[in-house]
Structure formats: C-alpha cells, structure tokens
Amino acid sequence: MPDSRTRTISLKVMSALRGDVGKPCIRLARQSRDAIGVVPGDSVGVAAAEGKVALVVHKADAEMVGATACRLDGGARKALGVAVGDTVQVSATELSRIDIRATIDPRHYDIVVVERGAENPFQISGKLACIALRQTAEAQTPLTKAKAIFGWVLENIEYGDHRPANIGYRDSVETKIAGEGVCGEMAFLYVAMARVAGLVASFVLVDRDHRGKDVNHACAGVRIDTTLILADPAYQTFDIQHRKIRVLSDLEAHAAFRSMRARGPVSVHRTLQE
C-alpha cells in the first residue's frame, strides 16, 4: 500500500447483503473498523493479488459484529477477482480515504477537476468530503442527511466576520478552516457538503425573512423530493420559512462570489444589482 503509516488487516470475504448489490460499498464489523482506524463513511482500499479498489465503509449488520470478515458486493468482488471465502487485505490510506463519485448524483452535477486555488464558492477538499460523509453515514433518508450536515455547520462554524482586511469573501473550504463566516459563506459551505452527501442543494438569496423583514441575506436550499427546504445556519434554523427568496443557479452564484471576493464581504444582493 502507498502509505507506510497505513494499518492493514486481512479479512475473509462474505457475500454482500441484497441491498448492497451494485453499490461501491464494503461492510466492516466494528472490530475490523477499529483495527484500521476508520468509521462508517470513510473509504478504504481493498486489495487482492494485483487488484485494488476504494470503497465506502458501511456499518456492519448484527450477524458480523465481532467477526473478522467483510462483505463485498458483486461489483467489488469482480473488480478484485475474488470469490466468497477468499481473503483480502483492507487498508485505510491517505490515497483511498474518500471517493465522492459514490455519492454525487450525476443527474444534477458534473465532477470537474480544477487547479487548487481556482475560485469556486462550492470548493470541496478531501477533508471536507470526509466530514460530510461521516456526518451522514448513519442517515437513512435525504431529510436526515440534510439535518445532519446542518447540525455539523451549527456546531463548528460561528457567525462572524473577524478577518484581516485583505481577506475577501470565503469559499466553502476557507469558511470551514476559519471556523466562522457571514451568511453567504456559511451557505456556500452547507451547499458544498450537502452535494457531497448526494443531496440537491443551491445557494438562495433572501429578500424578506421569516418575520416579514426586508433583508440582504443568503442561506442554502436543499430539495427533498419536490420540496425546497431552506437551511439557514446564520439564523440557526433548519426549514425556516423565509417569505421572499430567489434560488440562484450555479452560474449566478459563481458570478456573485467572484465579485464579492474581489471587493470583500459586501452584500450579495448589491453585487448582483450593480
């Protein structure tokens, strides 16, 4: 394995549960997860002979608890060239911690590879992706995923603007690193994390808030089935009922972000109007 610090264990392959078939997942018993230092939502490298695939870790079913075995779906067994009863090595490595392709919905989003430092409000780093998938690993529905990410943002990001004068509007990763942000920055972070977790999320302008007050404000919107739910970290409210909103396309959100980044944390509304 590529990382000398990697912890590796050998496990017997078991057939996957019916619900796993075709999914890029692996079920590891708690004992096995503890041995290599991973939790549900992490990705691990699974190797047999010359083959290796990266798979998202799922919680083990009760039958496996305490067992030194893993469940591999049919696709993973085929990729590795192994059968039920074979032994494979499972490792947690820096190069196989995450595979966000497993969760991003291709019906709504493309994966674009860009240079580091490219201006993108919905920036996704490996660490941020790991956080999003860990937070939603136990979630059973899109709604519980959306709430789990919202809870993480509330717990880890403060509303604030204590930045040096030369720091403009932050993207999602910069907001996570800073541990604070204004309304739009917090919204960018929520949208990025929600998309990693497989949700359909957008940046939303708020002209009139839930109290009927005219505001220059922004939050996130996440679609659950056909319903748009507003997640507003700055107002610390999930499913807030703002009265007048505008859902921005990515093209509009990117344009506004670039303008605000150049000028500092000014109103997103003012930027769009000028």
Buried (B, 14 or more C-beta within 10 A) or exposed (E): BEEEEBBBBEBEBBBBBEEBEEBBBBBBBBBBBEBBEBBBBBBBBBBBEEBBBBBBBBBBEEEBEEBBBBBBBEBBBEBBEBEEEBEBBBBBBEBBBBBBEBBBEEEEBEEEEEEEEEBBBBBBBEEBBBBBBBBBBEBEEBBEBBBBBBEBBBEEBEBEEEBEEEBBBBBBBBBBEBEBBBBBBBBBBBBBBBBBBBBBBBBBBBBBBBEEEEBBBBBBBBBBEEEBBBBBBBBEBBBBEBEEBEBBEBEBBBBBBBBBBEEEBBBBBEBBEE
